[in-house]
């Protein structure tokens, strides 16, 4: 990859990441299941697909393996949130297809690599930012894979479990996107690992509270706009 091509791919990566950062909040504030929710959600998903591909290309060309692996970590959550829209019958005994198992298997491999690399370096006394970041992202990613696989085979799951998986996937992806933006643009934050992890420190509890809120709302029998039938086409 020559310099011109590399610069173009890098610019495309930055543009796609910027689009993802902007449209995700738009999808959150509009009525769930309505046309603009689907438009913004679809835009976010495909923007993140471009971010993932370009991050891998640039990360391998001019080695920044951390950025490439974190992009895969982020896109796994987006794909999981997307696929949840087509997994509304698991409570009736439907099982995941080969594509879903492949997605989670590859994500498990990537996140296990992140975690093992980071954890082993910490054990060897390397307390650098990269070791902490790899370990944290790998642990979170493995936990996300575990949640997805458990949902695949939980015969007693809630009939609205697809909704919560959709929320966790897309919101988690957005948190990871903010993490990458922070690492690139907020160099004033110290130490370095905090540039990457502050969005997760803030965002993961917020995601947990949001899912718990809607679980309670559903269990109380209340209708919610977010329960509208939604499908990205």
N, C-alpha and C positions, 0 to 999 in steps of 0.2 A: 504494500500500500504506500504510494508516494505521498509527499507532503500535501499536495492539493486535495487528493482524495481523503486523506486523514482529516484535514481541516473541514471538509464538507461533512464528513460523518460526525465529527465532533460538534459542528454547528447544528446538524440535524438532531443530535442527541440533546443538546441544550434547548432547542426549540420545542421538541417533544416533551421534555421535562417541564418546561415552562407552561405548556398547554395543560399538562396533567395537573400541575399545581393550581391552576386557575379554575378549571372546569369541575374538579371534584367538589369544592364547596358549593358550586352552583347546583350540582345534583343533590346535595344535601338539603338545600333550602326550598327547592320546588316540591310540588305535590308528588308523593311517591307513587310510582306506577303510571304517572301521566307521561305525555309525549316528551316533554322537556327533560324529565328525569331520565328517560331512556336515551334521549339524544346525548345529554351530558355524560351519562354513564358509559355509553358506547364510545364517545370521544375519549374519555379517560382511559378506557380499556385499551383502545388501539394506540393511543399515545404511549402508554406504558409498554406495549409490545415493541414499538420503535425504540423506546428508551433501552429496553433489555437487549435487543439485537445490536444496537449501536454501542452500548456499553461493553458488550462482549467483544465486538470487533476492535474498538479502540483499546480496551483493556489488554487484549492479547498482542496487539501490534506494538504498543509502547507500554510495557508491562505495568498494569495497575489491576492486579488480580482481585484486590479487595473490592474495587468499584464494580468489576464484572460479576463477582459472586453475589454482591449485595443487590445488583440489578436482577439477577435470577431469583434471589430471595424475595424481592418485591413483586416480581411478575407472577411468582407462584401463588401469592395471596390474591392477586387480581384474577388469575385463572380460576382459583378455587371459588372466589366470590361469583364469578361469571357462571361457572358450571353449576353452582347451587340453584340457579334459576331453572335448571332442567332436571333437578333432583327432588321433585316435590312428592314422590310416591315411596320414599324409603320407609315411611311409617307403615306402609301396606306390604312391606316385604320385598319391594324392588331392590335390586342390587346394582352396584356400580358397574359400568362398562370397562372395557380394556383401556380406553383412553384415560379414564379417571384414575385407574390404578397405575398407569404409566406416569401420569403427571405427579402423583404423590410419591411414586418410587424414585423418580428423578430428583424431586425436591428433597426427599429424605437423604439421598446420596450427597447432594450439594450441601445441605445443612449439616450433615454428619461430618463432612470434610471441613467446613468452617469451624465447627465446635471442636473437633479433635485437634486441628491445627492450633487454634487459640488456647485450648486447655493444656495441651502438651507443652507449649511455649511458656505458659504461666507456671507450670510445674517445674520447668527448667530454670525458672528465675527471671524470665524475660517479661518484665512488668511494663512493657511498652504499650502504646495506645492500640496498635494493630492487634496484639494478642487479646486484649480486653474486648475490642470490637468484634473480632472473629468469634470469640467464645460467646458473647452475648447474642449476636445475631444467629449463630448456629443453634444455641439453646432455644431461642424463641421460635426459630424456623422448625426445629424438630417437634416442639410442642404443637405448632400449627398442623404439622403433618399428622401427629397423633390424634388431634381433635377431628381431622377430616376422616381418617381411617376408622376411628371409633364410630363416627356418625354413619359411615357406610354400612356397618354391620350391627348397629343397635336397633333391635327389633321393637324396642319400647320407647323409641324417641318421639318427641312431640311432633304433631303433624305440621307445625310451622317451623321445624328445625332448619329447613332450607333458607328461611328468611334470616335467621340468626347467622347462619354460615355465610350468606350473602353480605350481611353487614360486617361481620368480622373480616372477611376477605378483602373487601374494598376499602374499609377504613384502615385496616392494617397495612395495606399497600400504600395508602396515602401517607401514613405515618412514616413508612420507610422512604417514600419520595421526599418528604420534608427533611428526613435525616440526610439524604444525599445532597439536597440543596444546601443544608446547613454546613456540611463538610466542605463544600466547594466555595461557598460565599461568606461564611461567618467565621473567618479565621481568628477573629478577636476572642472567641470563646476558648477558654483554656480550663483543663487540659484537653488535648486533642480528642481523646475518646469521648469527652462530653459533647463535642461538636456533632458526633454521630448519634449519641444515645439520649440526649435530652428530649427529642421528640417522642421516643418510646417511653421514657420515664413519665412524661405528661400524658401521652396519647393512649397507652395501653390501659391505664385505670379508667380513662374516659370511655373507651370502647366497652370495657367490662360493665360500667354503670349503664351505658346506653342499652346493651343487650339485656341486662337485668331489668331495666325499666320496661322494655317491650315484652319481655317474658311475663312480667307481672301484669301488664296491660292485657295480654292475651289470656292469661289464666283467669282474670276477672271477667272475661267474656265481653270486653269492650271492643268495639270496632275501631280500627285505626287505619288511617290513610295509607300507612306503610304496608298494610296487608293486601293492597291492591295487587291483582295479578300482573306480574311483570315478566317480560322476556326480551332479551336483547336479540335482535334479528340482524 
